[in-house]
Amino acid sequence: MIVVTAFIKAKEGNGEDLEHVIKKYAPQFLQDEGCIEYRVHRRLDDSNAFFFYEKYASEEALKAHSTSPHFKEMGAAMRPYVEGKPQINMYREL
């Protein structure tokens, strides 16, 4: 299993817009073959901070996710609202 975590920060005043984009696209990822879990959280003490937790059956499933049309569409839709680069980490389950 492969786990991906990502921290994304919305530009000041754009948290609601970013949340709207995430809610539009995130359910589609759960339909992808090999996507076991896809959850997004918003920090309690910073409404512009988002945490993504994703779990995939294999590296192949993760690659399919990251090259899917809806992944690319979501990235383009999020871009105007995101501050800086996302902090992404990948792990292999023990």
CNS distance restraints for C-alpha pairs under 8 A (distance, minus, plus):
assign (resid   1 and name CA) (resid  55 and name CA) 6.90 0.50 0.50
assign (resid   1 and name CA) (resid  56 and name CA) 5.73 0.50 0.50
assign (resid   1 and name CA) (resid  57 and name CA) 4.77 0.50 0.50
assign (resid   1 and name CA) (resid  58 and name CA) 5.41 0.50 0.50
assign (resid   1 and name CA) (resid  59 and name CA) 7.84 0.50 0.50
assign (resid   1 and name CA) (resid  92 and name CA) 5.93 0.50 0.50
assign (resid   1 and name CA) (resid  93 and name CA) 5.37 0.50 0.50
assign (resid   2 and name CA) (resid  55 and name CA) 5.69 0.50 0.50
assign (resid   2 and name CA) (resid  56 and name CA) 5.11 0.50 0.50
assign (resid   2 and name CA) (resid  57 and name CA) 6.40 0.50 0.50
assign (resid   2 and name CA) (resid  58 and name CA) 5.91 0.50 0.50
assign (resid   2 and name CA) (resid  59 and name CA) 6.53 0.50 0.50
assign (resid   2 and name CA) (resid  62 and name CA) 7.56 0.50 0.50
assign (resid   2 and name CA) (resid  90 and name CA) 7.01 0.50 0.50
assign (resid   2 and name CA) (resid  91 and name CA) 5.70 0.50 0.50
assign (resid   2 and name CA) (resid  92 and name CA) 4.76 0.50 0.50
assign (resid   2 and name CA) (resid  93 and name CA) 6.11 0.50 0.50
assign (resid   3 and name CA) (resid  53 and name CA) 7.28 0.50 0.50
assign (resid   3 and name CA) (resid  54 and name CA) 5.60 0.50 0.50
assign (resid   3 and name CA) (resid  55 and name CA) 4.48 0.50 0.50
assign (resid   3 and name CA) (resid  56 and name CA) 6.39 0.50 0.50
assign (resid   3 and name CA) (resid  90 and name CA) 5.73 0.50 0.50
assign (resid   3 and name CA) (resid  91 and name CA) 5.03 0.50 0.50
assign (resid   3 and name CA) (resid  92 and name CA) 6.28 0.50 0.50
assign (resid   3 and name CA) (resid  93 and name CA) 6.97 0.50 0.50
assign (resid   4 and name CA) (resid  52 and name CA) 7.72 0.50 0.50
assign (resid   4 and name CA) (resid  53 and name CA) 5.97 0.50 0.50
assign (resid   4 and name CA) (resid  54 and name CA) 5.04 0.50 0.50
assign (resid   4 and name CA) (resid  55 and name CA) 6.38 0.50 0.50
assign (resid   4 and name CA) (resid  88 and name CA) 7.07 0.50 0.50
assign (resid   4 and name CA) (resid  89 and name CA) 5.71 0.50 0.50
assign (resid   4 and name CA) (resid  90 and name CA) 4.50 0.50 0.50
assign (resid   4 and name CA) (resid  91 and name CA) 6.31 0.50 0.50
assign (resid   5 and name CA) (resid  51 and name CA) 7.12 0.50 0.50
assign (resid   5 and name CA) (resid  52 and name CA) 5.41 0.50 0.50
assign (resid   5 and name CA) (resid  53 and name CA) 4.82 0.50 0.50
assign (resid   5 and name CA) (resid  54 and name CA) 6.39 0.50 0.50
assign (resid   5 and name CA) (resid  88 and name CA) 5.74 0.50 0.50
assign (resid   5 and name CA) (resid  89 and name CA) 5.29 0.50 0.50
assign (resid   5 and name CA) (resid  90 and name CA) 6.51 0.50 0.50
assign (resid   6 and name CA) (resid  51 and name CA) 5.72 0.50 0.50
assign (resid   6 and name CA) (resid  52 and name CA) 4.93 0.50 0.50
assign (resid   6 and name CA) (resid  53 and name CA) 6.86 0.50 0.50
assign (resid   6 and name CA) (resid  86 and name CA) 6.43 0.50 0.50
assign (resid   6 and name CA) (resid  87 and name CA) 5.40 0.50 0.50
assign (resid   6 and name CA) (resid  88 and name CA) 4.32 0.50 0.50
assign (resid   6 and name CA) (resid  89 and name CA) 6.38 0.50 0.50
assign (resid   7 and name CA) (resid  49 and name CA) 7.18 0.50 0.50
assign (resid   7 and name CA) (resid  50 and name CA) 5.74 0.50 0.50
assign (resid   7 and name CA) (resid  51 and name CA) 4.72 0.50 0.50
assign (resid   7 and name CA) (resid  52 and name CA) 6.43 0.50 0.50
assign (resid   7 and name CA) (resid  86 and name CA) 5.64 0.50 0.50
assign (resid   7 and name CA) (resid  87 and name CA) 5.08 0.50 0.50
assign (resid   7 and name CA) (resid  88 and name CA) 6.59 0.50 0.50
assign (resid   8 and name CA) (resid  49 and name CA) 5.97 0.50 0.50
assign (resid   8 and name CA) (resid  50 and name CA) 5.15 0.50 0.50
assign (resid   8 and name CA) (resid  51 and name CA) 6.50 0.50 0.50
assign (resid   8 and name CA) (resid  82 and name CA) 7.06 0.50 0.50
assign (resid   8 and name CA) (resid  83 and name CA) 7.74 0.50 0.50
assign (resid   8 and name CA) (resid  85 and name CA) 7.38 0.50 0.50
assign (resid   8 and name CA) (resid  86 and name CA) 4.81 0.50 0.50
assign (resid   8 and name CA) (resid  87 and name CA) 6.69 0.50 0.50
assign (resid   9 and name CA) (resid  48 and name CA) 5.56 0.50 0.50
assign (resid   9 and name CA) (resid  49 and name CA) 4.60 0.50 0.50
assign (resid   9 and name CA) (resid  50 and name CA) 6.19 0.50 0.50
assign (resid   9 and name CA) (resid  82 and name CA) 5.88 0.50 0.50
assign (resid   9 and name CA) (resid  83 and name CA) 5.54 0.50 0.50
assign (resid   9 and name CA) (resid  84 and name CA) 7.38 0.50 0.50
assign (resid   9 and name CA) (resid  86 and name CA) 7.30 0.50 0.50
assign (resid  10 and name CA) (resid  14 and name CA) 5.72 0.50 0.50
assign (resid  10 and name CA) (resid  15 and name CA) 5.35 0.50 0.50
assign (resid  10 and name CA) (resid  18 and name CA) 6.68 0.50 0.50
assign (resid  10 and name CA) (resid  48 and name CA) 4.79 0.50 0.50
assign (resid  10 and name CA) (resid  49 and name CA) 6.34 0.50 0.50
assign (resid  10 and name CA) (resid  50 and name CA) 7.87 0.50 0.50
assign (resid  10 and name CA) (resid  81 and name CA) 5.55 0.50 0.50
assign (resid  10 and name CA) (resid  82 and name CA) 4.41 0.50 0.50
assign (resid  10 and name CA) (resid  83 and name CA) 5.30 0.50 0.50
assign (resid  11 and name CA) (resid  15 and name CA) 7.09 0.50 0.50
assign (resid  11 and name CA) (resid  48 and name CA) 6.98 0.50 0.50
assign (resid  11 and name CA) (resid  81 and name CA) 5.64 0.50 0.50
assign (resid  11 and name CA) (resid  82 and name CA) 5.45 0.50 0.50
assign (resid  11 and name CA) (resid  83 and name CA) 4.81 0.50 0.50
assign (resid  12 and name CA) (resid  48 and name CA) 6.83 0.50 0.50
assign (resid  13 and name CA) (resid  48 and name CA) 7.72 0.50 0.50
assign (resid  14 and name CA) (resid  18 and name CA) 6.20 0.50 0.50
assign (resid  14 and name CA) (resid  48 and name CA) 7.21 0.50 0.50
assign (resid  14 and name CA) (resid  81 and name CA) 5.63 0.50 0.50
assign (resid  14 and name CA) (resid  82 and name CA) 7.96 0.50 0.50
assign (resid  15 and name CA) (resid  19 and name CA) 6.10 0.50 0.50
assign (resid  15 and name CA) (resid  47 and name CA) 6.26 0.50 0.50
assign (resid  15 and name CA) (resid  48 and name CA) 4.77 0.50 0.50
assign (resid  15 and name CA) (resid  49 and name CA) 7.76 0.50 0.50
assign (resid  15 and name CA) (resid  81 and name CA) 7.57 0.50 0.50
assign (resid  16 and name CA) (resid  20 and name CA) 6.20 0.50 0.50
assign (resid  17 and name CA) (resid  21 and name CA) 6.50 0.50 0.50
assign (resid  17 and name CA) (resid  81 and name CA) 7.00 0.50 0.50
assign (resid  18 and name CA) (resid  22 and name CA) 6.24 0.50 0.50
assign (resid  18 and name CA) (resid  78 and name CA) 6.14 0.50 0.50
assign (resid  18 and name CA) (resid  81 and name CA) 5.91 0.50 0.50
assign (resid  18 and name CA) (resid  82 and name CA) 7.52 0.50 0.50
assign (resid  19 and name CA) (resid  23 and name CA) 6.09 0.50 0.50
assign (resid  20 and name CA) (resid  24 and name CA) 6.25 0.50 0.50
assign (resid  21 and name CA) (resid  25 and name CA) 6.47 0.50 0.50
assign (resid  21 and name CA) (resid  74 and name CA) 7.08 0.50 0.50
assign (resid  21 and name CA) (resid  77 and name CA) 6.66 0.50 0.50
assign (resid  21 and name CA) (resid  78 and name CA) 6.44 0.50 0.50
assign (resid  22 and name CA) (resid  26 and name CA) 5.62 0.50 0.50
assign (resid  22 and name CA) (resid  74 and name CA) 7.43 0.50 0.50
assign (resid  22 and name CA) (resid  78 and name CA) 7.80 0.50 0.50
assign (resid  23 and name CA) (resid  27 and name CA) 7.15 0.50 0.50
assign (resid  25 and name CA) (resid  29 and name CA) 7.23 0.50 0.50
assign (resid  25 and name CA) (resid  70 and name CA) 7.07 0.50 0.50
assign (resid  25 and name CA) (resid  74 and name CA) 6.21 0.50 0.50
assign (resid  26 and name CA) (resid  30 and name CA) 7.29 0.50 0.50
assign (resid  26 and name CA) (resid  38 and name CA) 7.19 0.50 0.50
assign (resid  26 and name CA) (resid  39 and name CA) 7.88 0.50 0.50
assign (resid  27 and name CA) (resid  31 and name CA) 7.26 0.50 0.50
assign (resid  28 and name CA) (resid  32 and name CA) 7.14 0.50 0.50
assign (resid  28 and name CA) (resid  70 and name CA) 7.48 0.50 0.50
assign (resid  29 and name CA) (resid  35 and name CA) 6.88 0.50 0.50
assign (resid  29 and name CA) (resid  38 and name CA) 7.04 0.50 0.50
assign (resid  29 and name CA) (resid  65 and name CA) 7.29 0.50 0.50
assign (resid  29 and name CA) (resid  70 and name CA) 7.96 0.50 0.50
assign (resid  29 and name CA) (resid  71 and name CA) 7.99 0.50 0.50
assign (resid  30 and name CA) (resid  35 and name CA) 5.69 0.50 0.50
assign (resid  30 and name CA) (resid  36 and name CA) 6.99 0.50 0.50
assign (resid  30 and name CA) (resid  37 and name CA) 6.75 0.50 0.50
assign (resid  30 and name CA) (resid  38 and name CA) 6.37 0.50 0.50
assign (resid  31 and name CA) (resid  35 and name CA) 7.20 0.50 0.50
assign (resid  32 and name CA) (resid  65 and name CA) 6.92 0.50 0.50
assign (resid  33 and name CA) (resid  61 and name CA) 6.68 0.50 0.50
assign (resid  34 and name CA) (resid  56 and name CA) 5.44 0.50 0.50
assign (resid  34 and name CA) (resid  57 and name CA) 4.91 0.50 0.50
assign (resid  34 and name CA) (resid  58 and name CA) 6.97 0.50 0.50
assign (resid  34 and name CA) (resid  61 and name CA) 5.02 0.50 0.50
assign (resid  34 and name CA) (resid  62 and name CA) 7.70 0.50 0.50
assign (resid  35 and name CA) (resid  54 and name CA) 7.75 0.50 0.50
assign (resid  35 and name CA) (resid  55 and name CA) 6.20 0.50 0.50
assign (resid  35 and name CA) (resid  56 and name CA) 4.63 0.50 0.50
assign (resid  35 and name CA) (resid  57 and name CA) 6.48 0.50 0.50
assign (resid  35 and name CA) (resid  61 and name CA) 6.76 0.50 0.50
assign (resid  35 and name CA) (resid  62 and name CA) 7.64 0.50 0.50
assign (resid  35 and name CA) (resid  65 and name CA) 7.90 0.50 0.50
assign (resid  36 and name CA) (resid  54 and name CA) 7.65 0.50 0.50
assign (resid  36 and name CA) (resid  55 and name CA) 5.34 0.50 0.50
assign (resid  36 and name CA) (resid  56 and name CA) 5.37 0.50 0.50
assign (resid  36 and name CA) (resid  57 and name CA) 6.62 0.50 0.50
assign (resid  37 and name CA) (resid  53 and name CA) 7.54 0.50 0.50
assign (resid  37 and name CA) (resid  54 and name CA) 5.34 0.50 0.50
assign (resid  37 and name CA) (resid  55 and name CA) 4.88 0.50 0.50
assign (resid  37 and name CA) (resid  56 and name CA) 7.06 0.50 0.50
assign (resid  38 and name CA) (resid  52 and name CA) 7.40 0.50 0.50
assign (resid  38 and name CA) (resid  53 and name CA) 5.91 0.50 0.50
assign (resid  38 and name CA) (resid  54 and name CA) 4.44 0.50 0.50
assign (resid  38 and name CA) (resid  55 and name CA) 6.53 0.50 0.50
assign (resid  39 and name CA) (resid  52 and name CA) 5.84 0.50 0.50
assign (resid  39 and name CA) (resid  53 and name CA) 5.21 0.50 0.50
assign (resid  39 and name CA) (resid  54 and name CA) 6.33 0.50 0.50
assign (resid  40 and name CA) (resid  50 and name CA) 6.86 0.50 0.50
assign (resid  40 and name CA) (resid  51 and name CA) 5.65 0.50 0.50
assign (resid  40 and name CA) (resid  52 and name CA) 4.45 0.50 0.50
assign (resid  40 and name CA) (resid  53 and name CA) 6.28 0.50 0.50
assign (resid  41 and name CA) (resid  50 and name CA) 5.60 0.50 0.50
assign (resid  41 and name CA) (resid  51 and name CA) 5.06 0.50 0.50
assign (resid  41 and name CA) (resid  52 and name CA) 6.40 0.50 0.50
assign (resid  42 and name CA) (resid  46 and name CA) 7.78 0.50 0.50
assign (resid  42 and name CA) (resid  47 and name CA) 6.23 0.50 0.50
assign (resid  42 and name CA) (resid  48 and name CA) 7.51 0.50 0.50
assign (resid  42 and name CA) (resid  49 and name CA) 5.91 0.50 0.50
assign (resid  42 and name CA) (resid  50 and name CA) 4.58 0.50 0.50
assign (resid  42 and name CA) (resid  51 and name CA) 6.34 0.50 0.50
assign (resid  43 and name CA) (resid  47 and name CA) 5.72 0.50 0.50
assign (resid  43 and name CA) (resid  48 and name CA) 7.55 0.50 0.50
assign (resid  43 and name CA) (resid  49 and name CA) 5.57 0.50 0.50
assign (resid  43 and name CA) (resid  50 and name CA) 6.20 0.50 0.50
assign (resid  43 and name CA) (resid  51 and name CA) 7.55 0.50 0.50
assign (resid  56 and name CA) (resid  61 and name CA) 6.01 0.50 0.50
assign (resid  56 and name CA) (resid  62 and name CA) 5.94 0.50 0.50
assign (resid  57 and name CA) (resid  61 and name CA) 6.26 0.50 0.50
assign (resid  57 and name CA) (resid  62 and name CA) 7.91 0.50 0.50
assign (resid  58 and name CA) (resid  62 and name CA) 6.48 0.50 0.50
assign (resid  59 and name CA) (resid  63 and name CA) 6.14 0.50 0.50
assign (resid  60 and name CA) (resid  64 and name CA) 6.15 0.50 0.50
assign (resid  61 and name CA) (resid  65 and name CA) 6.19 0.50 0.50
assign (resid  62 and name CA) (resid  66 and name CA) 6.21 0.50 0.50
assign (resid  63 and name CA) (resid  67 and name CA) 6.23 0.50 0.50
assign (resid  64 and name CA) (resid  68 and name CA) 6.00 0.50 0.50
assign (resid  65 and name CA) (resid  71 and name CA) 6.75 0.50 0.50
assign (resid  66 and name CA) (resid  71 and name CA) 6.01 0.50 0.50
assign (resid  66 and name CA) (resid  72 and name CA) 7.70 0.50 0.50
assign (resid  67 and name CA) (resid  71 and name CA) 6.70 0.50 0.50
assign (resid  67 and name CA) (resid  72 and name CA) 7.11 0.50 0.50
assign (resid  68 and name CA) (resid  72 and name CA) 6.59 0.50 0.50
assign (resid  69 and name CA) (resid  73 and name CA) 6.15 0.50 0.50
assign (resid  70 and name CA) (resid  74 and name CA) 5.96 0.50 0.50
assign (resid  71 and name CA) (resid  75 and name CA) 6.23 0.50 0.50
assign (resid  72 and name CA) (resid  76 and name CA) 6.29 0.50 0.50
assign (resid  73 and name CA) (resid  77 and name CA) 6.13 0.50 0.50
assign (resid  74 and name CA) (resid  78 and name CA) 6.03 0.50 0.50
assign (resid  75 and name CA) (resid  79 and name CA) 6.08 0.50 0.50
assign (resid  76 and name CA) (resid  80 and name CA) 7.91 0.50 0.50
assign (resid  78 and name CA) (resid  82 and name CA) 6.30 0.50 0.50
